[in-house]
Each structure stands twice: as C-alpha cells, then as structure tokens.
Amino acid sequence: MTEQQPYRVVARHPGFELRRYPAHLVAELRVDGALVEAGNEAFRALAGYLAGANRSRLRVATTTPTVGEPTGSERIAMTAPVVQEECDQPGAWLVRLLLPAGLTPDTAPEPEDPRITVREIPEQLAAAVRFSGRWAERAFGKRATALGRAVTAAGLTPSGAIRYARFDPPWKPWFLRRNEVVLPVAE
C-alpha cells in the first residue's frame, strides 16, 4: 500500500476542508510547460530518483512502504500524492514527490540529477478540496478558482500558491482517480 501524506482536519467549511499538514520531506523539480505535460516530465525524473538514480542507489519499494528490505538493497517507499505548484513565472512548475516519513534531510539520498532538490516543507495550515476525474488543466483550474472564493468567503486569507495533487497512477480509470486542490492559508 502506498504511504499517504498525513494531515489533520481542523474544520469543515462549505466547499473545502481546513487541514493541518505536518512538516514533511520532498524531492522536487522545476519544469516549464503546460500543467499536465510538466507534471509528466517531472514525474519521470523524480521516479528515476526513487528508482535508484541517486548517490546511495536506494530504490523505490514496489511491494511495501517500508525502508530497507532483507534483499540487501535498500528501497525508498513510494508515497502519494504527486504535488504540483505554479512558480513565480507563468508556465513554470514545481513538481514534488513526498518522501517517506522515515527519511530525514540527513538520511535522504542525494539525487544524481542536479535539477532535483530534497528539502523539508514546514508545517502548514491549508484549505483542500478533493475530486475525482481526469488530470486536466481546466478541471484543476475550475476547482482552484472555486476554492479561492470559498476560502475568502470563510474569512480566511490565502498565504501561498495553489497546489495540485494527484494520487493515482495513469492507468487507473479517470472516474476513480483521487485529485485535490490545496491552498495554504494564514494562521
């Protein structure tokens, strides 16, 4: 089973949940392009990092979400979601894979690809809306607009960029896919 990013629901508002996300470690990559294409391009590089394209040669676990197996080769567990956030320039994206909770900045393997960075994201309060469907810019954009309006209507103040989260592999039927739009809000 894939490890999921933990969070605690703080409150429910019309159109979104208010969540508290703990600090967590990510591998991230900046990519230029349209939302879906940039996400796919970045995912290939980030998946390569998890598959062993790192200085420690740690590989992703395909059958268990634990670090280290008795086979002699250590593995990094796959996690969900893949998170995508628009950068300060239009058409530029930060794409992130969450690293397993057992890794720390000191124990995470160093990427071979110089475009990939590993860093810790601090604890954060955020509004989130969950939906199923295709990974399309229009679908994410529509929900991002609605989420921004709902957050403002609830009297909260956005404090960061909208994030788009994809939880499922591309072969999963579109109507069963879990997606989220997440907007950081001020404490």
C-alpha positions as CSV (number, residue, x, y, z in Angstrom):
1,M,0.0,0.0,0.0
2,T,1.3,3.5,-0.9
3,E,2.1,5.8,2.1
4,Q,-0.2,8.8,2.1
5,Q,0.7,12.3,3.2
6,P,-0.8,12.7,6.7
7,Y,-2.9,15.6,7.8
8,R,-5.5,16.5,10.4
9,V,-8.9,18.1,9.5
10,V,-9.2,21.2,11.6
11,A,-12.6,22.3,10.4
12,R,-15.1,21.8,7.5
13,H,-16.4,24.8,5.5
14,P,-18.7,25.0,2.6
15,G,-16.6,23.9,-0.4
16,F,-13.4,22.8,1.5
17,E,-11.7,21.2,4.5
18,L,-9.3,23.1,6.6
19,R,-6.3,20.8,7.2
20,R,-3.1,21.0,9.2
21,Y,-0.2,19.3,7.4
22,P,2.9,18.3,9.4
23,A,6.4,19.2,8.3
24,H,7.5,16.7,5.6
25,L,10.3,15.9,3.2
26,V,10.0,16.2,-0.6
27,A,12.1,15.7,-3.7
28,E,11.2,18.5,-6.1
29,L,12.0,19.6,-9.6
30,R,11.2,22.8,-11.6
31,V,9.8,22.2,-15.1
32,D,8.5,24.5,-17.8
33,G,5.4,23.7,-19.8
34,A,1.7,23.1,-19.5
35,L,0.3,21.7,-16.3
36,V,-0.2,18.1,-17.3
37,E,2.9,17.8,-19.6
38,A,5.2,19.4,-17.0
39,G,3.8,17.1,-14.3
40,N,4.5,14.0,-16.5
41,E,8.0,15.2,-17.4
42,A,8.9,15.9,-13.8
43,F,7.4,12.7,-12.6
44,R,9.7,10.6,-14.9
45,A,12.8,12.3,-13.4
46,L,11.6,12.1,-9.8
47,A,10.5,8.5,-10.2
48,G,14.1,7.8,-11.5
49,Y,15.4,9.3,-8.3
50,L,13.3,6.9,-6.3
51,A,14.3,4.0,-8.6
52,G,18.0,4.5,-7.8
53,A,19.2,7.5,-9.7
54,N,20.7,8.8,-6.5
55,R,24.1,8.7,-4.9
56,S,23.1,6.0,-2.4
57,R,21.5,3.8,-5.1
58,L,18.4,3.4,-2.9
59,R,15.4,2.1,-4.9
60,V,11.6,2.5,-4.6
61,A,9.8,-0.3,-2.9
62,T,7.2,-1.8,-5.1
63,T,5.5,-4.1,-2.7
64,T,5.8,-2.4,0.7
65,P,6.0,1.1,2.1
66,T,9.0,0.4,4.4
67,V,12.6,1.5,4.1
68,G,15.0,-1.4,3.9
69,E,14.3,-5.0,2.9
70,P,16.2,-8.2,3.6
71,T,17.3,-8.5,0.0
72,G,20.4,-6.5,0.7
73,S,19.4,-3.4,-1.4
74,E,17.6,-0.7,0.5
75,R,14.5,0.8,-1.0
76,I,12.6,4.1,-0.7
77,A,8.8,3.6,-0.4
78,M,6.6,5.3,-3.0
79,T,4.3,7.9,-1.4
80,A,1.3,9.9,-2.6
81,P,0.4,12.4,-3.8
82,V,2.5,13.9,-6.6
83,V,2.1,17.7,-5.9
84,Q,2.4,20.4,-8.5
85,E,2.6,24.1,-7.8
86,E,2.9,27.0,-10.2
87,C,6.2,29.0,-9.9
88,D,6.6,32.8,-10.0
89,Q,6.6,32.7,-13.8
90,P,3.7,31.5,-16.0
91,G,4.2,28.1,-17.4
92,A,6.8,27.1,-14.8
93,W,6.0,24.4,-12.2
94,L,7.5,22.9,-9.1
95,V,6.6,19.2,-9.0
96,R,7.1,17.3,-5.7
97,L,7.2,13.8,-4.6
98,L,6.7,13.3,-0.9
99,L,9.4,11.2,0.7
100,P,8.5,8.5,3.2
101,A,8.1,9.7,6.8
102,G,11.1,7.6,7.9
103,L,13.6,9.7,5.9
104,T,15.1,12.9,7.3
105,P,17.2,15.6,5.5
106,D,20.3,13.7,6.7
107,T,19.2,10.3,5.6
108,A,17.5,11.1,2.3
109,P,19.7,10.0,-0.7
110,E,21.4,12.8,-2.7
111,P,19.9,13.0,-6.2
112,E,22.2,12.4,-9.2
113,D,20.0,14.7,-11.3
114,P,21.2,18.3,-10.4
115,R,17.7,19.6,-11.1
116,I,16.2,17.7,-8.2
117,T,16.4,19.1,-4.7
118,V,15.4,17.4,-1.4
119,R,14.0,19.8,1.2
120,E,11.7,19.9,4.2
121,I,8.4,21.7,3.8
122,P,7.3,23.3,7.2
123,E,4.0,22.5,9.0
124,Q,1.2,24.3,7.2
125,L,-2.5,25.2,7.5
126,A,-4.3,24.7,4.2
127,A,-7.7,24.6,2.6
128,A,-8.3,21.5,0.4
129,V,-11.0,20.2,-1.9
130,R,-11.0,16.6,-3.2
131,F,-12.4,15.4,-6.5
132,S,-12.2,12.6,-9.0
133,G,-11.6,12.8,-12.7
134,R,-9.0,13.4,-15.4
135,W,-5.8,15.3,-14.9
136,A,-6.8,18.3,-17.0
137,E,-5.8,21.9,-16.5
138,R,-9.4,23.0,-16.9
139,A,-10.6,20.6,-14.1
140,F,-7.9,21.7,-11.7
141,G,-8.3,25.4,-12.6
142,K,-12.1,25.3,-12.1
143,R,-11.6,23.9,-8.6
144,A,-8.8,26.2,-7.8
145,T,-11.0,29.2,-8.6
146,A,-13.9,27.8,-6.5
147,L,-11.5,27.0,-3.6
148,G,-10.1,30.6,-3.6
149,R,-13.6,32.1,-3.5
150,A,-14.7,29.7,-0.7
151,V,-11.6,30.4,1.4
152,T,-12.2,34.2,1.1
153,A,-15.9,33.8,1.8
154,A,-15.0,31.9,5.0
155,G,-12.9,34.9,6.1
156,L,-9.6,33.2,5.6
157,T,-6.5,34.7,3.9
158,P,-4.6,32.7,1.3
159,S,-0.9,32.6,2.1
160,G,0.8,30.7,-0.7
161,A,0.4,29.2,-4.2
162,I,-2.3,26.8,-5.1
163,R,-1.1,23.2,-5.2
164,Y,-2.5,20.4,-7.4
165,A,-2.2,16.9,-6.0
166,R,-2.6,13.6,-8.0
167,F,-2.8,10.4,-6.0
168,D,-3.3,7.7,-8.6
169,P,-1.3,6.1,-11.4
170,P,-2.2,7.0,-15.0
171,W,-3.7,3.5,-15.7
172,K,-6.4,3.9,-13.0
173,P,-9.8,4.7,-14.7
174,W,-10.3,8.5,-14.7
175,F,-13.6,8.4,-12.7
176,L,-11.8,6.6,-9.8
177,R,-8.8,8.9,-9.6
178,R,-8.3,11.0,-6.5
179,N,-7.2,14.6,-7.1
180,E,-7.0,17.6,-4.8
181,V,-6.5,21.3,-5.0
182,V,-4.8,22.7,-1.9
183,L,-4.4,26.4,-0.9
184,P,-2.2,27.4,2.1
185,V,-4.0,29.9,4.4
186,A,-2.7,32.3,7.1
187,E,-2.9,31.2,10.7
